Amino acid sequence: MQFGTLGRRSFLGRGFAALGIGALGRSAWAEMAKHPLAGTTLPKWEKGHFRISMLYTGSAEASFLVFPDGTSMLIDCGDYRCCGVPALPNGSRRAGDWTARYILRENPNGRKVDYFVLSHYHSDHAGGLPFNAGRSANGKYSISGIGQAIDMLDFTTFIDRSWPDMNDPAPRADNFDDWTVKHLKEVYAEAERRGIKIERFRLEKGSDQIRQLHGGGGKFSFTPLCARGEILKRDGTVLDLGKFGRPRSKFGENEMSVGFVLSLGDFRYFTAGDFQGGVKGADGKRVEIEDILAAECPQVDVVKANHHGHHSMPDKLVNALHARVVLAGVWHLAHMTRDTMRRLAKGGWPCLYAPGLFPEKRRKEDAAEAWMKDVAPESFKGAHAVVDVAPDGASYRLMMVDASDEQYRVLGAYDFKTSPKS
């Protein structure tokens, strides 16, 4: 699937300056979504392409990525059913099951998945004891989230924020976290029995911890950004966020999130779990840790919104990332909150918001908001957001894929030129 002439949609990449600031408007996006792929089945990944699938199940967060050489990676695999959004395709299976079934369809290596990266210890990212489909056949772990996926997929390496000391930087104190930690200890024990390698996420400049494993090729790279309440600075030093008036031992799980950037040529993708929280600045006032991270972030093309877009993505981070497409893992009616959307839109450059779901209740409440014109309408009833990056990294395509069944029908597609980076 080489990207040829982009035709009527080409101005998305070349014409940002000419368009000026503000929303493109629903009619412009709708015209661009009338792509030759609309109504067809999602094309299979092709060698040389970098593909990112932000999955919608209505029951937590999971992303599946295929690198240009076929290396595969699952980021998070949660299970947390609540909060008024539909479970898709339906409620007959748990989220880990639907996620694994998608991977079996998309993965060029079938059951074999090279990496599982867990951003942090919350049920909506890993599964948990109260949210399960029973115990495993050997009775040793809960069938929930990643504990369900390991029964359907063959993983090579797990990457955890703090392994082997899951209490780093402190024991998890509240029951919500504890449910997940107990669950993960069981799953990790099973992983070791199966010979799956488990590693601690490394905050190191020049790290190759996540890399192409099947021949490489192309200008593909990995840049770690944060983990365990620490940030990797551009100069290679590590900043302890616990130095800002509150020790990391008092942080919640969201502040512990693993974050990184993946690049192919000039294309860049940002993902950082639920990285969000506040510390004290020199004047004693609250400083968002996302804004501290912003100083170390490059400009990117596509971003997964922190914390499902829930009161996240402050101004400095939005401006630093300067993304053209914003994805979000949605399992709650409140995700992609109004304050987050306003900050994203305040950047002033044309941007398409492509959450897995933007339900009717939210659309009615926010009908007067200017940014509503830039929400991909394919997300209104539930869709997987699939980004496919061309081998040279100079262009990419967003395909919104029907999540209501397993036919993988493309509802609409948008072509972009990778934007120049400052």
C-alpha positions as CSV (number, residue, x, y, z in Angstrom):
1,M,0.0,0.0,0.0
2,Q,2.3,2.7,-1.2
3,F,0.8,6.2,-0.9
4,G,0.6,7.8,-4.3
5,T,-0.6,11.3,-5.1
6,L,-2.8,12.6,-2.4
7,G,-5.0,14.6,-4.7
8,R,-7.7,16.7,-3.1
9,R,-6.5,15.8,0.4
10,S,-2.8,16.8,-0.2
11,F,-3.3,20.2,1.3
12,L,-3.5,18.5,4.7
13,G,0.3,18.3,4.7
14,R,1.4,21.1,2.4
15,G,-1.1,23.8,3.2
16,F,-1.2,24.3,7.0
17,A,0.5,27.7,6.7
18,A,-1.9,28.9,4.0
19,L,-4.9,27.7,6.0
20,G,-4.0,29.8,9.0
21,I,-5.2,29.1,12.5
22,G,-8.4,27.6,13.7
23,A,-10.7,24.7,12.8
24,L,-10.9,23.3,9.3
25,G,-14.6,22.5,9.8
26,R,-16.8,19.5,9.5
27,S,-17.4,19.8,5.8
28,A,-13.7,19.9,5.0
29,W,-12.9,16.8,7.1
30,A,-16.0,15.0,5.7
31,E,-14.8,15.7,2.1
32,M,-11.4,14.3,2.9
33,A,-12.9,11.2,4.6
34,K,-14.4,10.2,1.2
35,H,-11.4,8.2,0.5
36,P,-11.1,5.3,-2.0
37,L,-10.7,3.0,1.1
38,A,-14.0,4.1,2.7
39,G,-16.4,1.1,2.7
40,T,-13.6,-1.4,2.0
41,T,-12.0,-3.9,4.4
42,L,-9.0,-2.6,6.4
43,P,-5.9,-3.4,4.2
44,K,-3.3,-5.7,5.7
45,W,0.0,-4.2,7.0
46,E,2.7,-4.1,4.3
47,K,6.4,-4.5,4.9
48,G,8.2,-1.2,5.3
49,H,5.1,0.5,6.8
50,F,4.7,1.5,10.4
51,R,1.2,0.8,11.7
52,I,-0.4,2.0,14.9
53,S,-3.9,0.7,16.0
54,M,-5.6,2.4,18.9
55,L,-8.3,-0.1,19.7
56,Y,-11.8,0.6,20.9
57,T,-13.5,-2.1,23.1
58,G,-15.3,0.2,25.5
59,S,-13.5,-1.7,28.3
60,A,-10.1,0.0,28.8
61,E,-7.1,0.8,26.7
62,A,-4.9,-1.2,24.3
63,S,-2.7,-0.2,21.3
64,F,-1.2,-2.6,18.8
65,L,1.8,-1.5,16.7
66,V,3.7,-3.2,13.8
67,F,7.1,-1.8,13.0
68,P,8.4,-1.6,9.4
69,D,10.2,-4.9,9.6
70,G,7.2,-6.7,11.2
71,T,8.3,-6.4,14.8
72,S,5.1,-6.3,16.8
73,M,4.2,-4.6,20.1
74,L,1.1,-4.4,22.3
75,I,1.0,-1.4,24.6
76,D,-1.3,-2.0,27.5
77,C,-4.2,-4.5,27.6
78,G,-6.8,-3.5,30.2
79,D,-10.1,-4.7,31.4
80,Y,-12.3,-2.2,33.2
81,R,-16.0,-2.3,32.4
82,C,-18.0,0.7,33.5
83,C,-19.2,4.2,32.8
84,G,-21.9,4.2,30.2
85,V,-20.1,3.5,26.9
86,P,-20.9,0.5,24.7
87,A,-18.7,-2.7,24.8
88,L,-17.8,-3.4,21.2
89,P,-18.2,-5.6,19.2
90,N,-20.5,-6.8,22.1
91,G,-20.4,-7.9,25.7
92,S,-20.0,-11.6,24.9
93,R,-16.2,-11.4,25.4
94,R,-13.8,-9.6,27.7
95,A,-11.6,-6.8,26.4
96,G,-8.4,-8.9,26.4
97,D,-10.2,-11.4,24.2
98,W,-11.3,-8.8,21.6
99,T,-7.8,-7.3,21.7
100,A,-6.1,-10.6,21.0
101,R,-8.5,-11.4,18.2
102,Y,-7.7,-8.1,16.5
103,I,-4.0,-8.8,16.9
104,L,-4.4,-12.3,15.4
105,R,-6.0,-10.6,12.3
106,E,-3.4,-7.8,12.1
107,N,-0.1,-9.3,13.2
108,P,2.1,-10.5,10.3
109,N,3.6,-13.1,12.7
110,G,0.3,-14.6,13.8
111,R,0.3,-15.5,17.5
112,K,3.9,-14.3,18.1
113,V,4.1,-10.8,19.6
114,D,7.5,-9.4,20.2
115,Y,6.8,-6.9,23.0
116,F,4.2,-6.2,25.6
117,V,4.7,-2.8,27.2
118,L,2.7,-1.9,30.3
119,S,2.5,1.8,31.0
120,H,1.4,1.5,34.7
121,Y,-0.5,-0.6,37.2
122,H,-4.1,0.2,36.7
123,S,-6.9,-2.2,35.7
124,D,-7.9,-0.3,32.6
125,H,-4.3,-0.8,31.3
126,A,-3.5,-4.3,32.6
127,G,-6.7,-6.0,33.9
128,G,-7.4,-6.7,37.6
129,L,-8.8,-9.3,39.9
130,P,-12.4,-8.0,40.1
131,F,-12.6,-7.7,36.2
132,N,-12.1,-11.2,34.9
133,A,-13.6,-14.1,33.1
134,G,-12.5,-16.6,35.7
135,R,-9.2,-18.3,36.5
136,S,-6.8,-19.9,34.1
137,A,-6.8,-23.6,33.4
138,N,-3.9,-24.1,35.8
139,G,-5.7,-21.9,38.4
140,K,-2.6,-19.7,38.8
141,Y,-3.8,-16.3,37.3
142,S,-6.9,-14.3,36.5
143,I,-8.3,-14.2,32.9
144,S,-8.4,-10.4,32.7
145,G,-6.6,-7.9,30.4
146,I,-3.1,-9.1,29.7
147,G,-3.9,-12.2,31.7
148,Q,-6.4,-13.1,29.0
149,A,-4.1,-12.1,26.0
150,I,-1.3,-14.4,27.1
151,D,-3.6,-17.4,26.6
152,M,-4.2,-16.4,23.0
153,L,-0.9,-14.9,22.0
154,D,2.8,-15.9,22.3
155,F,4.9,-13.0,23.8
156,T,8.6,-12.8,23.7
157,T,9.3,-9.9,26.0
158,F,7.4,-8.0,28.6
159,I,8.5,-4.5,29.5
160,D,7.3,-3.2,32.9
161,R,7.7,0.2,34.5
162,S,9.5,-1.1,37.6
163,W,10.4,-4.8,37.3
164,P,11.6,-6.7,39.3
165,D,10.6,-4.4,42.2
166,M,7.0,-3.7,41.6
167,N,7.0,-1.5,44.8
168,D,9.4,0.9,43.2
169,P,9.2,3.7,44.2
170,A,6.8,2.7,47.0
171,P,4.2,0.0,47.7
172,R,0.9,0.7,46.1
173,A,-1.4,1.6,49.0
174,D,-5.0,1.8,47.6
175,N,-7.2,-1.1,46.7
176,F,-7.6,-0.1,43.1
177,D,-3.8,-0.4,42.4
178,D,-3.5,-3.4,44.7
179,W,-6.0,-5.4,42.7
180,T,-3.9,-4.9,39.6
181,V,-0.5,-5.5,41.3
182,K,-1.7,-8.8,42.7
183,H,-3.1,-9.7,39.2
184,L,0.2,-8.7,37.5
185,K,2.3,-10.7,40.0
186,E,0.3,-13.8,39.0
187,V,0.5,-13.0,35.3
188,Y,4.3,-12.3,35.5
189,A,4.9,-15.6,37.3
190,E,3.1,-17.4,34.5
191,A,5.1,-15.4,32.0
192,E,8.3,-16.6,33.6
193,R,7.1,-20.2,33.6
194,R,6.5,-19.8,29.9
195,G,10.0,-18.4,29.2
196,I,8.8,-14.9,28.5
197,K,11.5,-12.4,29.3
198,I,10.5,-9.5,31.7
199,E,12.5,-6.3,31.7
200,R,12.4,-3.0,33.5
201,F,11.8,0.0,31.3
202,R,15.1,1.9,30.9
203,L,15.3,5.7,30.9
204,E,18.6,5.9,29.0
205,K,19.6,8.2,26.1
206,G,20.2,6.2,23.0
207,S,18.3,3.2,24.4
208,D,17.6,0.4,22.0
209,Q,15.3,-1.5,24.4
210,I,12.5,-1.2,21.9
211,R,13.8,-1.9,18.4
212,Q,13.2,-3.7,15.1
213,L,13.9,-7.4,15.6
214,H,13.2,-8.9,12.2
215,G,15.8,-7.4,9.9
216,G,15.4,-3.7,10.6
217,G,15.6,-1.3,7.7
218,G,14.4,2.2,7.3
219,K,15.0,5.1,9.7
220,F,13.0,3.8,12.7
221,S,13.9,4.8,16.2
222,F,12.7,4.8,19.8
223,T,13.1,7.6,22.3
224,P,12.2,7.0,26.0
225,L,10.7,9.9,27.9
226,C,9.3,9.0,31.3
227,A,8.7,6.2,33.8
228,R,8.3,5.7,37.6
229,G,7.8,9.5,38.2
230,E,11.1,10.3,36.4
231,I,11.8,12.1,33.1
232,L,14.7,11.5,30.7
233,K,16.1,14.9,29.8
234,R,17.5,15.8,26.4
235,D,21.0,15.9,27.9
236,G,20.7,12.3,29.1
237,T,20.2,13.0,32.8
238,V,17.1,11.8,34.6
239,L,14.9,14.2,36.5
240,D,13.2,12.9,39.6
241,L,9.8,14.6,39.8
242,G,9.8,13.8,43.6
243,K,12.2,16.8,44.0
244,F,9.3,19.2,43.5
245,G,7.8,19.2,47.0
246,R,6.3,15.7,47.0
247,P,8.3,12.5,47.0
248,R,7.6,9.9,44.4
249,S,6.6,7.5,47.2
250,K,3.4,9.7,47.5
251,F,2.7,9.7,43.7
252,G,-0.3,7.8,42.3
253,E,0.0,5.3,39.4
254,N,-0.7,7.8,36.6
255,E,2.5,9.7,37.5
256,M,4.4,6.4,37.1
257,S,3.4,6.0,33.5
258,V,5.9,4.9,30.8
259,G,6.2,7.3,27.9
260,F,8.2,7.3,24.7
261,V,8.3,8.4,21.1
262,L,8.6,6.1,18.0
263,S,9.8,7.6,14.7
264,L,10.0,6.6,11.1
265,G,11.9,9.1,9.1
266,D,10.4,12.5,10.0
267,F,7.1,10.9,11.3
268,R,6.8,10.7,15.1
269,Y,4.3,9.2,17.5
270,F,3.9,10.0,21.2
271,T,2.4,7.7,23.8
272,A,2.7,8.1,27.6
273,G,-0.1,6.1,29.2
274,D,-1.9,8.2,31.9
275,F,1.0,10.5,32.6
276,Q,-0.6,13.3,34.6
277,G,-0.4,14.9,37.9
278,G,0.9,18.0,39.8
279,V,3.9,19.0,41.9
280,K,4.9,22.3,43.5
281,G,6.8,24.9,41.6
282,A,9.4,27.2,43.2
283,D,6.6,29.7,44.0
284,G,4.6,27.0,45.8
285,K,2.0,26.8,43.1
286,R,1.0,23.6,41.3
287,V,3.0,22.7,38.2
288,E,1.7,20.0,35.8
289,I,4.2,17.2,35.3
290,E,3.0,17.1,31.7
291,D,4.4,20.6,31.3
292,I,7.7,19.5,32.8
293,L,7.8,16.7,30.3
294,A,7.0,19.1,27.5
295,A,10.5,20.6,27.7
296,E,12.0,17.2,26.8
297,C,9.5,16.3,24.0
298,P,10.0,16.6,20.3
299,Q,7.3,17.8,17.9
300,V,5.3,14.8,16.7
301,D,2.6,14.1,14.1
302,V,0.3,11.7,16.0
303,V,-0.3,11.7,19.8
304,K,-2.2,9.4,22.1
305,A,-3.8,11.8,24.6
306,N,-2.5,11.3,28.1
307,H,-5.0,9.8,30.6
308,H,-7.7,9.2,27.9
309,G,-7.9,13.0,27.4
310,H,-9.4,13.3,30.9
311,H,-8.4,16.7,32.2
312,S,-5.0,16.2,30.7
313,M,-2.7,17.7,27.9
314,P,-1.9,21.2,29.4
315,D,-0.8,24.0,27.1
316,K,2.9,23.6,27.2
317,L,2.7,19.9,26.3
318,V,0.2,20.6,23.5
319,N,2.4,23.2,22.1
320,A,5.6,21.1,22.4
321,L,4.0,18.1,20.7
322,H,2.2,20.1,18.0
323,A,0.4,17.0,16.8
324,R,-1.9,16.9,13.7
325,V,-3.9,13.8,14.9
326,V,-5.0,13.1,18.4
327,L,-6.0,9.5,19.4
328,A,-7.5,8.5,22.8
329,G,-8.4,5.2,24.5
330,V,-12.0,5.7,25.6
331,W,-14.0,3.6,28.2
332,H,-15.9,6.4,29.9
333,L,-18.5,9.0,28.8
334,A,-16.2,11.8,30.3
335,H,-13.1,10.9,28.3
336,M,-11.8,13.7,26.1
337,T,-13.1,16.3,28.5
338,R,-14.1,19.7,27.4
339,D,-11.1,21.4,29.1
340,T,-8.7,19.0,27.3
341,M,-10.3,19.6,24.0
342,R,-10.2,23.4,24.4
343,R,-6.5,23.2,25.2
344,L,-5.8,21.0,22.2
345,A,-7.8,23.4,19.9
346,K,-6.1,26.5,21.4
347,G,-2.9,25.5,19.6
348,G,-4.4,27.0,16.5
349,W,-3.2,24.6,13.9
350,P,-5.6,22.3,12.0
351,C,-5.9,19.0,14.0
352,L,-8.2,16.0,13.7
353,Y,-9.4,14.4,17.0
354,A,-10.0,10.7,16.6
355,P,-11.0,9.1,19.9
356,G,-12.4,5.6,19.9
357,L,-15.8,7.0,20.8
358,F,-17.4,10.4,21.0
359,P,-21.0,9.5,22.1
360,E,-24.2,11.3,21.4
361,K,-24.5,12.7,25.0
362,R,-21.1,14.4,24.6
363,R,-22.0,15.7,21.2
364,K,-25.1,17.3,22.5
365,E,-23.4,18.9,25.5
366,D,-20.6,20.2,23.4
367,A,-22.5,21.1,20.2
368,A,-21.5,24.8,20.5
369,E,-17.8,24.2,21.0
370,A,-15.7,25.2,18.0
371,W,-13.5,22.1,18.2
372,M,-16.5,19.8,17.7
373,K,-16.0,20.5,13.9
374,D,-12.7,18.7,14.2
375,V,-13.9,15.5,15.8
376,A,-13.8,12.6,13.3
377,P,-17.4,11.7,12.8
378,E,-16.5,8.0,12.4
379,S,-15.8,7.9,16.1
380,F,-19.4,8.8,17.0
381,K,-20.5,5.1,17.2
382,G,-17.2,3.5,18.1
383,A,-14.1,2.9,15.9
384,H,-10.6,1.7,15.9
385,A,-8.1,4.4,14.8
386,V,-5.5,2.9,12.6
387,V,-2.5,5.0,11.5
388,D,-0.4,3.7,8.6
389,V,2.9,5.4,7.9
390,A,4.5,5.2,4.5
391,P,8.0,3.5,4.4
392,D,9.8,6.8,3.9
393,G,7.9,8.4,6.8
394,A,6.9,11.4,4.6
395,S,3.2,10.7,4.7
396,Y,0.7,8.8,6.8
397,R,-2.9,7.7,6.7
398,L,-5.5,7.6,9.4
399,M,-8.2,5.0,8.9
400,M,-11.2,4.9,11.1
401,V,-12.4,1.3,11.3
402,D,-15.8,0.1,12.4
403,A,-15.5,-1.5,15.9
404,S,-19.1,-2.8,16.0
405,D,-18.1,-6.2,14.5
406,E,-15.0,-8.0,13.2
407,Q,-15.5,-7.1,9.5
408,Y,-12.9,-4.3,9.9
409,R,-14.7,-2.0,7.5
410,V,-13.0,1.4,6.9
411,L,-15.6,4.1,7.7
412,G,-13.4,6.9,6.5
413,A,-9.8,7.7,5.8
414,Y,-7.6,10.8,5.9
415,D,-4.2,11.3,4.2
416,F,-1.5,13.6,5.7
417,K,1.9,14.7,4.7
418,T,4.3,14.4,7.6
419,S,4.9,18.0,8.9
420,P,8.3,19.6,9.1
421,K,9.7,19.7,12.6
422,S,11.4,22.6,14.3
